[in-house]
């Protein structure tokens, strides 16, 4: 399999992850990055992965916020206006 296909597959897998799993993965990445014996190259790879996951999570949260509804004083629902 080519490197591009591997990258696309990895991206698809990340995009399918539930937000809770993304947050758990980010927590694990942070713990690994805090290890003093971590090689620089590995640290850079983990950092890049963390940035990608953070952006993915933020995008999902933004999309959810757009879909949220709030109940008005009259009891009707309307789109949430942050």
WOGIJO-V278213 format. One line per field, one symbol per residue. ss: DSSP state (~ for helix, > for strand, _ for the rest). phi: phi as a letter, one per 30 degrees, with the letter a starting at -180 (. if undefined). psi: psi as a letter, one per 30 degrees, with the letter a starting at -180 (. if undefined). A space follows every 50 residues. Layout:
ss=???
phi=???
psi=???
//
This chain:
ss=__~~~~~~~~~~~~~___~~~~~~~~~~~~~~~______~~~~~~~~~~~ ~~~~~~~~~~~~~~~~~_>>>_____>>>___
phi=.dddddddddddddddddeeddddddddddddddddcddedddddddddd ddddddddddddddddddcbcdediccbedce
psi=kleeeeeeeeeeeeffkleeeeeeeeeeeeeeffkfgkkeeeeeeeeeee eeeeeeeeeeeeeeeefkllklfgglklkki.
//
